């Protein structure tokens, strides 16, 4: 009797490592410098909408996920170099990017906007009204591309992170900044953003902004792509997405 019981325990213990190994291991690449979507808190923990969505998707997929932070300019090359398995970092699905990575369905879609100092004389955002001003944008983003296409006579100043253009806008070194409306609004609601206001929300340009923000994986990773798409649909259906959305926003960022 005792031997039978002991043998059962040993068999169960031996099976545990195999079960752990069967769980899918995923490395998620993110930037960590784009609040409220992904950033570090005061304890250097990754937080934000992207991070919570990534954790929910990993749980839905029964995957063990770890996060890897990477500067934005190098995030796609790092994915292709196998430094991580997927990018969940508010990356818009664009034709240019789609040529070198594969994208899931969108998991949110919000428009760009322009922020200006509160005492700015600007009243609208047209090619004419923004001519001859200095406009800040994060480099290698759809927002920088949008500015180039729609405001050709504007001097575009590119920055490595949103934090850099925010500092320059607050100090008067640039006249305006373009970014996601949620990112700008989050900053303007903080003490650091008290200098400035939203001038206007801009219409989405499908050719530049694409259909929304998706998860990027290496080309040909069809099985992983399908698992992410199924997980996105599942958390939308079971209420997990809404709970995360409502933690950060008072509207549905998923969009139309």
Secondary structure, DSSP 4 states (H G I P E B T S, - for coil): -HHHHHHHHHHHHHHHHHHHHHSEEEEEEE-SEETTTEEE-TTS-EESHHHHHHHHHHHHTTEEEEEEE--GGGHHHHHHTTS-SEEEEEEE--HHHHTTEEE-S-SB---EEEEEETT-------TTTTTTSEEEEETTSHHHHHHHHH-TTSEEEEESSHHHHHHHHHHTSSSEEEEEHHHHHHHHTSSTTTTEEEEEEPPP-HHHHTT-EEEEEETT-HHHHHHHHHHHHHHHHHSHHHHHHHHH-SS-TT--
